[in-house]
Amino acid sequence: MLFALGIVRDRRVSSKGRARREKHFLGQFRDCQHIEAASRCAAFITFDKGAARLAGAAYAHAGVKTAVCFLSVHES
């Protein structure tokens, strides 16, 4: 759904060499699969700030009530 809408999160997919583009595209594709699957859940919980922003935008656009929870690690 997200790629069909033209939503991508990382500009590295359109730059650098082919191998690097493929690596980043596959990573984004997996993120989008997780975001789409989580749309059927109460919450999408992630340590990935970019995925959290993308999920929030996608859910708002689609009217999905899934809460987006971004977790950060604070080293002490």
C-alpha positions as CSV (number, residue, x, y, z in Angstrom):
1,M,0.0,0.0,0.0
2,L,2.7,2.5,1.0
3,F,4.8,2.0,-2.1
4,A,1.7,2.1,-4.3
5,L,1.0,5.6,-2.8
6,G,4.5,6.6,-3.7
7,I,5.5,7.0,0.0
8,V,9.2,6.2,0.6
9,R,11.1,7.1,3.6
10,D,14.8,7.0,2.5
11,R,16.3,9.0,-0.3
12,R,19.2,6.5,-0.5
13,V,17.0,4.3,-2.6
14,S,17.4,6.7,-5.5
15,S,21.1,7.3,-5.1
16,K,24.5,5.6,-5.2
17,G,25.2,2.2,-6.8
18,R,22.8,-0.5,-7.7
19,A,23.7,-2.9,-4.9
20,R,23.3,-0.1,-2.3
21,R,19.9,0.9,-3.8
22,E,18.7,-2.7,-3.7
23,K,19.8,-3.0,-0.1
24,H,18.0,0.1,1.1
25,F,14.9,-0.7,-1.1
26,L,14.6,-4.1,0.6
27,G,15.0,-2.6,4.0
28,Q,12.2,-0.1,3.3
29,F,10.0,-2.8,1.8
30,R,10.3,-4.8,5.0
31,D,9.5,-1.7,7.1
32,C,6.4,-1.1,5.0
33,Q,5.3,-4.7,5.4
34,H,5.6,-4.4,9.2
35,I,3.7,-1.0,9.2
36,E,1.0,-2.5,7.0
37,A,0.6,-5.6,9.2
38,A,0.5,-3.5,12.4
39,S,-2.4,-1.5,11.0
40,R,-4.6,-4.4,12.2
41,C,-3.2,-4.0,15.7
42,A,-3.7,-1.6,18.6
43,A,-0.1,-0.3,18.4
44,F,3.0,-0.2,16.2
45,I,6.0,-0.2,18.5
46,T,9.5,0.5,17.1
47,F,13.0,1.7,17.9
48,D,13.2,3.0,14.3
49,K,12.4,6.8,14.2
50,G,11.9,6.8,10.4
51,A,9.5,3.9,10.5
52,A,7.6,5.6,13.3
53,R,7.2,8.8,11.3
54,L,6.2,6.8,8.2
55,A,3.7,4.7,10.1
56,G,2.2,7.8,11.7
57,A,1.8,9.5,8.3
58,A,0.3,6.4,6.7
59,Y,-2.1,5.7,9.5
60,A,-3.3,9.4,9.5
61,H,-3.8,9.3,5.8
62,A,-5.7,6.1,5.9
63,G,-7.7,6.9,9.0
64,V,-6.2,3.9,10.9
65,K,-6.5,4.1,14.7
66,T,-3.3,2.2,15.4
67,A,-1.1,4.0,17.9
68,V,2.5,4.6,16.9
69,C,5.0,4.2,19.8
70,F,8.6,5.2,19.2
71,L,11.0,3.8,21.8
72,S,14.5,5.3,22.3
73,V,17.4,3.8,24.2
74,H,19.2,6.0,26.6
75,E,22.6,4.7,27.5
76,S,23.9,5.7,30.9
